[in-house]
């Protein structure tokens, strides 16, 4: 089933609404899945539209502001796994957001149901070199990083 939503564009339903789109991320084009939580009737919460529009309006700033929390998460995970002491080629020592940018690929933007949080809620998913199986996910509340973890954090 397909619909053409005035805000989200042409969406296809398969266990949720989605479409592929291209977005710029830190100077590179990224092919991402835009996933909108919703029922088969194709009706979305007003909060979903507000959260998505706000993300798109502020994307220029947001895309760079999320790099430091990702770097912090990476360093913390690397330390917890002991790879700051015992070498692991999947977890090299890195210090800069430019280095973390080389290790991640933006793959998805998730617009959850609008009634879970009071804030504008968006999930962002990445593939990453250090954890191919679980990937990387961010939850943004009011365009600020609230949580960083595996991809399921964002879904």
N, C-alpha and C positions, 0 to 999 in steps of 0.2 A: 504494500500500500504506500502511496506517495501523497504528500500534501505540499503546497507552496505557501509557507508562512511569511507574513509581511516582514518579520524581523529576522528569523533564522534562515529563510530561503527555502529552497526545495529540499525536503527531507524524505527519507525513506524509513518505514517502520519495520524493524526486525528486533524484537525484544526491547525496543526503545527507538527513539527517533535519531537519525544521524545523517550526515553528509560529509563528503570530503571537500576540503577547501585549502587554499594556499594562504599562508600568513607569513609576514616577515618576523623573524626572531633573531635579534642581535646581529643584523646585517645580512642574514641568509634567509632564503625562501624555505619554508617548511610546509610539507604536505601534511595536514592534520585532519583527524576525525573530529568533527564537531558533534558531540553527543548530548541530546537534550532528554532529560528524564520526563516521561509522560506516558499517558495511557493511549490506547489505540485510537481514541476519538480525536486526537490531535489538538486538544485544548491544553494550553500551558498556563501556569500561574503568572500573574502580573509581576511577581517578584523575580521570576526567571528572566523576563524581558528586561527588567531594570538592571539585574546583575550582569547580563550579557552586554547590554548597551554601555554600561559603565565600564566594563572591562575593555571593550573596543575603543571607547573614547580615551581611555587612559593607558592603552597598550604601549605606547612609546615609552612611558616612564616605567610601567610595571615590568616589562620584559627585562630591563636591566636591574631593577630592584630585587628580583627574585634570585639573582645569581649568588649573592652573598649568603643567604640562608641555605642554598643548595651546597655551597662550599663548606659552610659550617657543619651541615648534616654529614657530608662526605668525610670530613676530618674526624667527626665524632664516631662515625661508624667504623672508620679505619682504626681508630684508637681502641674501640670496644672489641674489635676482632683481633687485636694484638699485632696488626700489620704495621704499626709505627715502630715496632721492635723487630718482628720477624717479617722479612721481605715477602711480598706477594705481588706478582706482576700485574694483577688486576687492580691493585690499590696502590699506585705509585704515590710518592709524596708530592703534593702540589700545594701552592700557596696563593694563587691568584684566581680571580673570577675568569680571566681569559683562559686559564688552563682548564677550569671546570667546564667552560663552554665547549672545549674540544672533546669532552667526554660525554656530552649529552645531546640528544636529538628530541626536539619537541614533536610529539606524536598525537596529542589529543587535548581537547578542551571539553570539559564536562559541565553542563548546566544542570545541577541537581534540582529536585523539587524545591519550591520556594518557601515551604513552611518548616524546614528543618532548623534553620537558624534565624534569628532576627535580622542578622546582617545580610548584605549581598554576598552570595555564596557561589564560588566557582572552583572547579577542580582542573588541574593541569597535569597532564601525564607526559613522561619522557621515557625514551629508551636511554640506557646508560651503559658505559663500557664495564663498570665494575660489578654490576648485578643484572646480567642479561635476563635472568628468569623472572625477577620481581620488578625490575624497572624502578622508576622514581616517580613519585607523585607529590603534588602540592595541593593544599586546600587554602584558598584565598577567601578571607572574609573582609568585606569592604575594601577590596583590592590590596590587602596586606596579607603577607604569608602568615597563616595561622598554624599550619602543620606541614612537616616534610617527612616523607617515609616511602614505603613501597607504593607502587601505582594504585593499589586499592584505597589509599588515603584520599585519592581524588575522585573516586567513583561512587 
